[in-house]
Amino acid sequence: MDLKTSSTKGLERNQHIMVGTTEKQHRNFDRMDADHVYKFNCSPGLSCFTQCCQDVTIVLTPYDVVRMKKALGISSGEFIDNYTILLNRKDKLIPLVVLKMNDEDKRCPFVKKDGCTIYEDRPWPCRMYPLDMNDDGTFRIIADSSRCRGLQTHEAWPISEWLIGQGVAIYEEMNAFFSQVTTPLQAGGLDIDNPQIHKMMFMALYNVDRFREFVFKSSFLERFEVDPVTVEKIRKSDIELLKFSYDWIKFGIFGQKTFAVKPEQAEK
């Protein structure tokens, strides 16, 4: 099953599965607003529990990686090396970062018999399923009623309440920052074929631990004006460092005035 999404859209694969009784009825829910009430539920008692965590394509955002690597207690580099597949795309600066499924059964490596072992830090796609978001901000159902027994339950939820319960808000906030980088790139007009720039972009977005080393162990802070409060924030917080990386990319790639070079460096 291919459930590939854009950088801020995705699918949930574990505990809460939406309900619709027939495929014909599903088609009536292609454009639902946040106040729409729909039915869904999924629990370990269902025969299909966790089957939807198998043979799927889950594209990860930088914030997804930050949350998941922290939950696992490993570095961002270790997470990228061990749990992702990078799909390079022609004329694209940023590869798709896809969660690697188990080789033997194509299941998510974090899903066991009793459910998701990193549920509190599951990625954006897993929080959104069974919904995806349309370009106009409405929602549509993407659950497959032939596979999901949860579609036969009767628990009703306004979409807005369900999203709050799934902890989507912080992901939406961080994805909005990410979109400030991805949207201009999708618009095109950049002709960058330097592989070092590609590597730096990827490091800044997805390998926050290495990016922190770059900031603090290179001449970065000697070259750029960064106030002491920000320095301490990015030293301690991956989230603040991720926001910092977006500003750095906007400065280096798009020429936006998000950073200022120190006067003594500008004169060199």
C-alpha positions, 0 to 999 in steps of 0.5 A: 500500500502506498500512502506517500504524502507531502511534507505536511500531510500523512496517515495514522497507522495504529490506534484510532481508525476512522469509520465509514460503512461503505466505499460509496459513503467514503466518497461523500467524505472527500471534503470535510471541515473541522466541525464535521463529526465522523465515526472511528475507533480502533483497539487491540481487540480488533482482528485487524489491529496493527495490520495497517502498520504494514507495507506502507510508505511514511514520509518523515518531516524533520520534526518527526525525526527529532521526536522519534530519535529522542523517544529511542534515546539515539542520535539523529544520525543513528536514526537516519542510518538505521531507520530511514530510506533516503529517496533522492529526487531529480532537481530537488535539494531535499530527498524524501526521508521514508521510514524503513519497514522491516525486511522480513514482513514489511512492518513498521519496526516500532510496532509490536503485538500490543501496538506502537512502542513510540506511540507518544512520539509517533510521526505526523502521518500516524497521528492523522490517519485515517484522515488526510488534509486537502489543499483547501484545509478540508479533510478526507477519509483515506481508510480502507474499509476492506481492511479496517474493522474499526470502520464498523464502530459507532464512536463519533468525534468532531474532527477538530476534537480528534486532532487535539486528542492526537496531539497534532497541533505542535506538528502543524506548528513545526510543519509550518516552519518546514513549509517556509523552506519547502514551498519556495523550493517547490516553486522552482527557480533555483539551479543548485548542483553543488553536492556540498550544498545538498549535504548541508541542507540535509544536515540542517534539516534532518541531522540536528545533532550534527548541525549542533556540532557544526554551529558550536564547533566551527567558526559559525558563531564567530561569523554571524551575529547570534544573541546569547539567549538564542545560543543557549536555546539552540544548545539545549533544545532540538526544537529551537535548533530546528527553527534556527536551521530553517532561518539559516537555510532561508539566509543561505539558499534564498538570501533572506535577511534572517542572519547578520554577518559580524562587521569584522567578518564582513570586512574580510 
